[in-house]
Amino acid sequence: MKLTDIHIEEIYKFTRKHYVEYYDVQTELVDHLANDIESICAENSNLTFEQARDTSFKKFDVFGFMTVVEQKQSYMTKKYFKIILKFAKEWFQLPKIILTILLFIGFYQLQNNSNAYTVYVTVFGFVFIAQVTLTIINARKLKKEFKITQKKWLFKNIINVQGLIYSAFLLFYVFDFFVPDGKDFLMMGDFRKVFSAFFITFIVIFGYITLIIIPKKAEELLKETYPEYKLI
């Protein structure tokens, strides 16, 4: 059996019915299922399209397509943080390394001031709130976009929503763990002061990357990830 466009559309509907909401993941599964269905029909020509499709689907584990979706989501999330790391490394090269050093020295010297902890918390709070706010705004935009295109892209969702919220709460837990409160902050030794200054400098850079750089590069990153995205 040679699958027709109607069959392919039926497989797309089948993936959506089984809770695969992202178009790129649907497409990967459709390609896999289509090839497998043709192979199954070649071995047993008496099978209908539906029977061959169900036979192919049974080859997945008890969770159906969910395992594939989770694996793809994990892969794309790692890809997102690798992109952040790539941009972060640029801050340790000329000319940005100069600004990075100045930020670090400024935050380090600030720790001699009684208001240092307040400034640190304010910087962290600004980045955290900005990330959460942008997440909400982007989620609404993607919802409106879906109504028009009827397509969701996993990596686009990670860049605009999931990655941002993961980043925000990662910073929250790390800040809470590594930066001491109030009086303990003022009593830190030299090593802890260096570490805290480096950490708050990293938060500023991390915030700039996630809030400014990646949103500007989003379309470019999506076209690199999905060649077919250029056609949408």
C-alpha positions in Angstrom: 0.0 0.0 0.0 1.3 3.4 -0.9 -0.1 6.0 1.5 -2.0 8.9 0.1 -2.3 12.5 1.3 -5.6 11.5 2.9 -3.9 8.7 4.8 -1.2 11.1 6.0 -3.8 13.6 7.3 -5.5 10.7 9.1 -2.2 9.8 10.8 -1.8 13.5 11.9 -5.4 13.3 13.4 -4.4 10.1 15.1 -1.4 11.7 16.8 -3.5 14.6 17.9 -6.1 12.2 19.3 -3.4 10.6 21.3 -2.4 13.9 23.0 0.6 15.0 20.7 -0.1 18.7 20.5 3.1 20.0 18.9 3.3 20.0 15.1 7.0 19.2 14.9 6.6 16.1 17.1 3.5 15.1 15.2 5.5 15.3 12.0 8.2 13.0 13.3 5.7 10.5 14.5 3.7 10.7 11.2 6.9 10.0 9.2 7.7 7.0 11.4 4.2 5.6 11.4 3.8 6.1 7.6 6.9 4.2 6.8 6.0 1.4 9.3 2.5 1.2 8.0 3.7 0.7 4.4 6.1 -2.0 5.6 3.4 -3.8 7.5 1.1 -3.7 4.5 3.9 -5.0 2.3 4.1 -8.0 4.6 0.4 -8.5 4.8 -1.6 -7.0 2.0 -4.9 -8.1 3.5 -4.7 -5.5 6.3 -6.6 -2.3 6.0 -5.0 1.1 6.6 -6.6 1.3 10.0 -5.4 -2.2 11.0 -1.9 -1.5 9.9 -1.9 1.9 11.7 -3.1 0.2 15.0 -0.5 -2.5 14.6 2.3 0.1 14.3 0.9 2.0 17.2 1.1 -1.1 19.4 4.8 -1.2 19.0 5.1 1.9 21.3 5.2 1.2 25.0 2.2 1.3 27.3 2.3 5.1 27.4 1.9 5.4 23.7 3.3 8.6 22.2 3.9 10.2 25.6 7.4 8.7 26.0 8.4 10.1 22.6 6.9 13.5 23.5 8.8 13.6 26.9 12.1 12.6 25.2 11.7 15.3 22.6 10.8 17.9 25.3 13.8 16.9 27.3 16.0 17.2 24.3 14.7 20.6 23.3 15.0 21.9 26.9 18.6 20.9 27.0 19.1 22.6 23.6 17.6 25.8 25.0 20.0 25.9 28.0 22.9 25.1 25.7 22.0 28.2 23.7 21.9 30.2 26.9 25.4 28.8 27.8 26.6 29.7 24.3 25.6 33.3 24.6 26.9 33.4 28.2 30.4 32.4 27.1 30.4 35.5 24.8 30.4 37.6 28.0 33.8 36.2 28.9 35.3 37.3 25.6 36.4 40.8 24.5 34.8 43.3 24.5 32.0 42.0 26.8 34.5 40.6 29.3 35.3 44.2 30.3 31.7 45.0 31.2 31.5 41.7 33.0 34.5 42.5 35.1 33.2 46.0 35.9 29.9 44.5 37.0 31.6 42.0 39.2 33.9 44.6 40.8 30.9 46.9 41.3 28.8 44.2 43.1 31.8 43.1 45.1 32.5 46.6 46.4 28.8 47.1 47.0 29.0 44.4 49.7 30.7 46.9 52.0 27.5 48.9 52.0 24.8 48.2 54.6 22.2 48.3 51.8 24.0 45.6 49.7 21.6 42.8 50.5 18.6 45.0 49.5 20.3 45.8 46.1 21.1 42.1 45.5 17.5 41.1 46.2 16.2 44.0 44.0 18.3 42.9 41.1 17.3 39.3 41.5 13.6 40.3 42.0 13.6 42.4 38.8 15.0 39.6 36.7 12.7 37.0 38.2 9.5 39.2 37.8 10.5 40.2 34.3 10.9 36.5 33.3 7.5 35.5 34.8 5.8 38.5 33.2 7.3 37.8 29.8 6.2 34.2 30.2 2.6 35.2 30.7 2.7 37.7 27.7 4.3 35.1 25.4 1.8 32.4 26.4 -1.1 34.6 25.4 0.6 35.5 22.1 1.2 31.8 21.3 -2.5 31.0 22.2 -3.7 33.6 19.7 -1.2 32.4 17.1 -2.4 28.8 17.4 -6.0 30.0 16.7 -4.7 31.3 13.3 -2.2 28.7 12.3 -3.5 25.6 14.1 0.2 24.7 14.7 2.2 24.5 17.9 6.0 24.2 17.8 7.7 22.5 20.8 10.9 24.5 20.6 9.0 27.8 20.1 7.0 27.0 23.2 10.2 26.3 25.2 11.9 29.5 24.0 8.8 31.7 24.8 7.2 29.9 27.8 8.7 26.8 29.3 12.3 27.8 29.1 11.6 31.2 30.7 9.6 29.8 33.6 12.2 27.1 34.2 14.9 29.8 34.2 13.0 32.0 36.6 12.5 29.3 39.2 16.0 27.9 38.7 17.3 31.3 39.7 14.9 31.5 42.6 16.1 28.3 44.1 19.7 28.9 43.5 19.5 32.5 44.9 17.7 31.2 48.0 20.3 28.5 48.5 23.6 30.4 47.8 22.9 34.0 49.0 22.6 34.3 52.8 19.9 36.4 54.4 20.2 39.9 56.0 22.9 39.9 58.8 24.6 36.7 57.5 25.1 38.5 54.2 27.0 41.3 55.9 29.1 38.8 57.9 30.4 36.9 54.8 34.1 36.1 54.4 36.1 37.2 51.4 35.6 33.9 49.5 31.8 34.1 50.0 31.8 37.7 48.9 33.6 36.9 45.7 31.2 34.0 45.1 28.1 36.2 45.8 29.4 39.0 43.5 30.0 36.5 40.7 26.6 35.0 41.2 24.7 38.3 41.1 26.7 39.3 38.0 25.7 36.0 36.4 22.0 36.7 37.2 22.3 40.1 35.4 23.9 38.4 32.3 21.5 35.4 32.5 18.5 37.8 32.6 19.8 39.8 29.7 20.2 36.7 27.6 16.8 35.2 28.4 14.9 38.5 28.2 16.6 40.4 25.4 19.0 38.3 23.3 17.0 35.0 22.9 13.7 36.8 22.1 15.5 38.8 19.4 17.1 35.6 18.0 13.9 33.5 18.3 12.9 33.4 14.7 16.4 32.7 13.6 16.8 29.8 16.1 13.4 28.4 15.0 14.4 28.4 11.3 17.6 26.7 12.2 15.8 24.0 14.1 12.9 23.6 11.7 13.6 24.0 8.0 9.9 23.8 7.3 9.2 26.7 9.7 10.5 29.1 7.0 7.5 28.1 4.9 4.9 28.9 7.6 
